[in-house]
Amino acid sequence: MDRDRAAWYAARAGLELDPETEVVIAGDDPVLPTPFHLGEGAAVALALVGQEADRIWRLRGGRRQAMAIDVRHAAASLRSYLLLEVDGQAGPPAPRAGSNVTAIWPCGDGRFIHLHGSFTHGPGILAELGLGEGASVAEVAAATRQRGAFELEDALAAKGLCAAVCRSNAEWLRHPQGQALAAKPVVELVRIGDAPPEPFSEGDRPLRGVRVLDLTRVLAGPTVARTLAEHGAEVLHIAGPHLPTVERFEMDTGHGKRQAYLDLDDPAGRATLQELVRGADVFSQGFQWGSLERRGFGPAQVAKLRPGIIYVTENAFGYGGPWDGRPGWEQLAQAATGVCVRQGGDGPPVLAPAAMNDYTTGYFGALGAMMALRRRAEEGGSWLVRVSLARTSMWYYDLGHDLDPSGASGTGDTGDWMLERETGYGRMRFLRPALRMSETDPHWELPTAPPGSGEPAWAG
C-alpha cells in the first residue's frame, strides 16, 4: 500500500499521517472477500496508533521508531477471535440467548431488517413479533414478512430493543443520524475540565505507568484497553459479577489485562471504583449512554473525582442526533450505514466477513486516548474521547467499495503471526499485534485471564 493512499485514508478520518512517520504498510486489498478496503483500513488505523505511541515515546526521551504493518495481518486482526485456540480447540463463540432472532430478515415491504437479540433483547423482539421465546427460524421469518421494515425498526427502538433496517449508504447519508455523524470526525476529542499538565516521565515503553480502568465487554470497548496494554499501559478490567458476556470474546480481548469484579449497584462496589478512579489515567466505558451516570461515573462525575482523567466512550450510533443512546452492535452498524446492502451486491443484504467496526473502533478509541494523554502532558485538562461503530463503518465505506471479492487473496498461513502461552483458560494460541515498532515492539506482558479472577486494586 503506497504512502500517499495511506495518508488519504487517514485524512478521510479527520486525522493526519505525518510525512515524518516512518511506516511501511506491506500488501494491498482485497484480502477478505469483500468490496471494502478492510485490510488496508485496519492497517492505516494501526499506523496512526503507532504514530501516536511513537510521539509519546519521544516525549519520554526515546528516539524515533520505524514501523511496519502487513495488510494481511491487519485484516486477520479483524477476525482474531476466530483464530484463537485453547488447548487445541478452536471455533466461533457459543450461541447466546437471543441468537434465534439475531440475523437479517425479509420484511413485507421488500426491505430487510437486522434484528439483534443482544444479551437480553431476544424475548422482547419476539414478543413484538407476536411470538414466544421458542420460535423457529421459519416462524420469525413469517412474522417479519407481516411488518414493514421501517415500522418494525421504530417499534423496536421505542422499546429500547436492537434492530436496524438494511439501508443503502445513500439512504444513511440522508438520514438525520447519518448527517449528524458525517459532521463529526472519526475520533472526537472534547476538553471537559481543567487540570494541570501531567508530563510523561522516563519509561521503557510508551505507556509505562499509565493506568487504565476498562469497564467494557464484547469487542470494541475491550479492544481499546487491549491496544493500550500493547504499548505498556497497566489495564484493570472491571466486570459486573452478574452481567452476561461472551467467553471467547473475553479470551480474545483480555490480553495484557488484570481482571476484577465490582457490583456498581452496591454502595461498597461504587466506593471501590471511586478509589480506583482517583488513581487512574484513563477510564474507558462501553455501556449504554447514561448507565454509568446513574451510578456516579459519567464523564463530568469522573473528571471531578480525578481531574486530568481521559474518559473514553464508544457506542453503536454515535453521540448527538435522533439515535443518540440507541443500543446496537457491529452488525447493526453495518446494516444501517449501507455495508450490508453493498456486501450483498445484487442479492439480499449480508454482513461483511469481519468484525470491521468492532476492532477498528477499538483501535480508534485507543488512538484517541493516546492523543488525549499527549494533550494532557502538554496543556493539561480532562478529556473526553468519543468513537462509535457507525462512524467507523462510514469511514470504511468512504474509503471505497470497488474491490472484486472473488479476487481476495485470503490471509494465508497465519502461523508466523501466532503466539502461544499459558493463560487462565488453558494453553492458548492467539494472534499477536499486527503493528511492529523498532524500539518498543507492541506486546502484552500479561496473559489473558477470566473475568473476576483478580482483585480490584492497582498493581503498585
Secondary structure, DSSP 8 states (H G I E B T S, - for coil): --HHHHHHHHHHTT----TT-EEEEE--S-SSSSSS-HHHHHHHHHHHHHHHHHHHHHHTT----EEEEEHHHHHHHTTHHHH-EETTB-------TTTTT-EEEE-TTS-EEEEE-TTTTHHHHHHHTT--TT--HHHHHHHHTTS-HHHHHHHHHHTT-EEEE---HHHHHHSHHHHHHHTS-SSEEEEEE----------SSTTTT-EEEEE--SSHHHHHHHHHHHTT-EEEEEE-TT----HHHHHHH-TTEEEEE--TTSHHHHHHHHHHHHT-SEEEE-S-TTTTGGGT-SHHHHHHHSTT-EEEEEESS-SSSTTTT----HHHHHHHHTHHHHHHTTSS----SS-HHHHHHHHHHHHHHHHHHHHHHHH--EEEEEEEHHHHHHHHHHH-----GGG-------GGGEEEEEETTEEEEEE--S-EESSS----SS----TT-S-SS---
